Amino acid sequence: MNEYWTPRVDAARNAAMGDVSIEDLPIRSNETSNAYSVRFNGVGDYPLYAYLHVPKTDGPHVPIFQAPGYGSVVAVPPFERRSTYVVLALCHRGQRLSNSRYSAAYPGLLTDGLPGEDSYVWGDIVSDCITAVQILLQQPNIDTSRLAITGGDLAYITASLTDGVHALQTGALMFADIDHRTKGDPDYPLAEFNDFKRSHAESWDEARATLANFDPAELADGVDANKVLFSTGAGEKAYYDQLANRLPGETTVNVNLGKGHLDHITQEDWLADACGVNKGPAHYPWSS
């Protein structure tokens, strides 16, 4: 862990020792799981919100940290996860339900606070994720030896800064291979980097040094998950193959079909196998 991340991880872990409020959320409960609203403070006493779902079956259950994606709203975890795992789905600072002091802009969040390391908001956002993982691990009736983390960049970075991760399911990494992928006219959100370069050309070198702290290749040595799944498009498979070769655990690179439901099933099947749990009814028509 480098000098950028060490104090941030320490601060995030300390934040997890503060008060945590867990309240019933009946509107999100169903026949297979109970839902709860979780409120706690992140680094800087920033108020955060997360969904917690606990299966109604006997445990101990596999805990999943569902890292937030790049968007203003965090969805309730999918049905099969709620019925099988203890799932914590965080709304990081700036996202809906965690936006009492700060509202993230889309597009705009990816470069918010650049060029400086201390002002770049993603350092605090990652800290929110680390705090949330520690709160998940405090919950009763879970098997902490099978901690799973899922999502995009925030899942990968959080896993690289967290000891004892059993399974990591990730992909669509925005901070990956920035220099190559921002050539030409990329789509958003990557286009935000080019917007910044055009608007603040004199600050790009400093910004690029800040972004290096989030580079998946630079963080690879910290990812000690036993099992890793990268889901990607065919055009970026070569990059993920190289990244997979740097990780010590059993790593799979899967090319998405571009068919949302089938790709979802593939990822959830992998997660169930990696965590050693039975596949739920949402995996139809696949057999377990």
N, C-alpha and C positions, 0 to 999 in steps of 0.2 A: 504494500500500500504506500503510495507516494505522499509527499508532504502536503499536497492539496487535499487529499481525501482523509488523512488521519484525523485532523481536528473535527472535520465534519461528521465522520462516523462516530467519534467519541461524543459529540454534542447530541447526535441523534439518539444514541443509546441512552444517554442521560435523560433526554426528554421522555423516553418510554417509561421511566420510573415515576413520572408524575401521575396525577389523578386521571382515571379512565372511567367514563360514564357509559354503561351499556343498558339500553332500554329496549323493551319489546317493540317490534315493528309488525303488528298483525297483518297489515295490508300486503306485506311481502312474504308472509308465511304461507305454507301450503300443506298438502297431505304428507309430504316427505321431509320437510325441513322447517325449522323455526328461524325467523329473521329478527335481527336486532340492529338498532342504530348505535354506532360507537362514536363517541366524541372524546377527543384528547387534544393536547397541545403539542405541536411540533417545535422545532428549534426556533428560538425567538418568541416563545409563548404564542405561536400562531395557532389559532383554533382550526382543527381538522375534523373531517367526518369520514366514516367508512361504513359500508354494509358488512354485517357478519351473518353468515348462514350456517346453521348447525343441523346435521341430519337427525331425524327422530329415531334412527336405529342405534343399536348399542355400539359403543366405540371400543378401544380408542380409534379415532379417525385420522386420516391423513390431512394435515393442514396445507392449504394453498393460499399463497399471497397472490392475488390477481392485481398486477401492477396496472396503473391507469394508462390509457392510451392517449394519443394526441387529439384531443377534442374537449369541448366545454362540459360535456355531460358523461358521467360514468354510469354504465348500465348495470342492472342487477345481474349477477352471474347466471350463466345458462342453467337450465333445469337439471341436467345430469350432474353438474358439479354440486349444486345445492343438495341433491339427494344422496351424495356419496362422500363428499369431503366437507371439512370445516373450512369455509372460504371467507377470507377477508378481502373486500374490494374497496380500495382507498380512493377517495377524491383528494388529489393533491392540492396544495394551495393555489388558488386562482380558478379552480374548476368549480362547477355548481355544487352547492352545499358546503364548500370550503372557500367561499369567496367573500367572506365578511369584511376582509381588509384589503383584498386585492383581487381583481378580475383579470384573468388571462385573456389575451387577444388571439384570435385565430383567423387569419395568419398573424404572426407577430411574436408568439411566445418563444419560438425557436431561437430568436436572436435578442430577446428581451434582456437588457443589462450588459450586453457586449459593449466594449471589448474586454473589460476587466474581469479577473477571476473572482473577486469579492462581490462584484455587482451582478454577475450573471445569475439569473434566477434559477437556472437548472441545478446549481449546487444545492440550494435549499429544497428544491423539489425532490432530488435524490435523497436528501436527509429525511424528508417526510416519509419516503418509502421504507427507509431503514428503521425509523421509529415504528412504523406500522407493522413490520415483520416482527419486531421484538414484542409488540403487544399481542400479535397473533400467537406467538410462542408462549405467552402467559396463560392462554386459555386452557380450561380443564378438558380432560378426556381426549387429548390428541397424542399422536405418535410423533414426537419431535424429531425422531431419526429419519422420518420420511417427508421432511419439509419440501414442498414444491413451490416454484415461482413461475408465473406465466405472464406473457405480455411482450412488448417491444423493447425499446432501449432501456426503459426504466426497470424492466425485469432483468435484462442482462447486466446492467450496471449494479443493481442491488445485489444480484447473485455474486458478482465479483467482489463485493465488499461485505459479504455475509458468510460466516463459517457454517458448515454443516448442512449445506443445501443438497438435497438428494436428487431432485429432478428440476431441470430448467427447460421450459418450452418457450422459444422466442423466435424473432425474425423481424423483417421490415425495419432494420436498424437505421435510423436517420443519421446517426453520427459515424456511420461506417463509410470509409473510402471517400471522404468529402471532396477532396481535390479532383478526383476523377469524375465523380458523379455530378458535380456542379458545372462541368464544362458544357457549353451549349446552352440549351434552354430547358432545364428540368422542370417538372411539375412541382407544385406545392405539396408538402412543406419544404422540400429542398430548395426551392426557388427563393425562400427567405434568406438563405445565405448569399445568393447573388444580389438580392435587393440591398442587403447590408453592404456588400462590396461596392455597389454603385453609389450608395448614399454616404458611405464612410470609408472611402478607399484608403485614406491615410491611417486608418485604425485596423485594417484587415490583418496585418501581421500579428498584432497583439491579440485580436480576436481569435485568430487561428491557433495561437499558443494556448489560449483558454480552452478552446474546443478539443485540443489534444487530450485533455484530462478525461474526456468522455469517449474517446476513440476505442471501439471494441478490441482492436488489435493490441492497444496499449494496456488494456485491462485483462487480457486473456489469462495471464499467469495467476490472477486472483480467482478465476472460475474453477472451483474444485468440485462441482456437482458430479455425482456418480453417473448421471445420464443427462444428455442434452439433445434437444431437437431444434434444429434451425429450419424454419419454413420460409421459402424464398421463391422468387421467380426464376425462370430458366436463365435469363440474361445475367443474373447475379450469382449463379450457383458457384462459379469458379472462386469468387471471393469467399463465400461461406465454406467451401471446401478447404481453403487455406486456413481460415479461422478455426475450423474444426480440428485441423491437424495440430493446432497449438494447444488444444485443451487436453487435460490428462484423462478425463472420463470417457465413457462410451458415448460417442457423438454421432448423430444421424443428421444428414442434410436432405430435406424433402422438398421437391419442386412442387409448388402448388399447381392445381389444375385450373385455377381461376373460376371454380364453381364453389361458391361460398359454403353450401351445406356439406358437400363431399369433403372439402378441405377441412372444415370444422370437425367432421367425424374422424378423419385421419389423425388430426391433432389430439382429439379427446381419447381415441383408441390408444395412441402412443402414451399419453399421460397415464391412463389406467394401467397399461402394462408396466410402465416404468415404476409406478407406485404400488403395484401389486394389489389392485382393487378390482372388484367385479364391474363389468361394463353395464351401465344402466339401460333403460328402455329407449333412450334417445339415440342409441347406436344402431337401431334398426335401419337398414336390413342386414347389417353385419352380424354374424354370429360370434359369441364370445369363446 
